[in-house]
């Protein structure tokens, strides 16, 4: 039984030591557009096609992937959450 349908990658959050330089790279080199800025949490959100790349400041020891979010379609989200983890 299929509990949900995968739709794709919604967003990825990266920790970067130089947020301004990273933003310039993603906009100037990769063609992202600025989608949103949340100054309260120092978040810069960039649009890359249908997906988002979020940039958060990070110390050199914590640089890299913070998290990613997969988008799904699910008629019974509570039932899907209650599923046992799969290896």
Steps between C-alpha positions, in 0.01 A plus 500: 500500500634841403465749787595812301611624159844664478482839331864608512748705695341805663807673644850455630661702781873565490717646775761735352778705659456794258131544426548798267763320288284187485197707396702669222619159376153346488349808333783608265637159404208258535220742409297477820268785594452650844170369633488610862715634784418433865732735688382375840664160443758619240341288226549574130265300279586459132280355228656245263222403260223343709731434795646721770855527633514652847824651630564528873818630660719230651831462674775320305453191719128492417510584128309292255160345479263600778197310368291425193126467457321257269155589372230230501128463429322299767131438567569380858799690638437373855507142374822560305668657804403199711674255263798315645837623369636312201862384491 
